[in-house]
């Protein structure tokens, strides 16, 4: 397996945390008072938010929701993540 660069490593972290959040969401839909499930969701949400913020700061927004645009809408100004080779 080839070595991952920092950009790829960060994207994999974002993707794995996103997957964990979806799975926790599905679990919590049927177990809404499970303390361990809630803690798992909270932990992975914090990790996702941190990794997504770091990635966005260094490499640009992952989704339109991650745009940090203040003076110009940057989501359409850069190549989309799948066009940047992050899949």
Secondary structure, DSSP 8 states (H G I E B T S, - for coil): -----HHHHHHHHHHHHHHHHHHHHHHHHH-TT-HHHHHHHHHHHHHHHHHHHHHHHHH--SSGGG---SSS--TTTS--GGGTT--
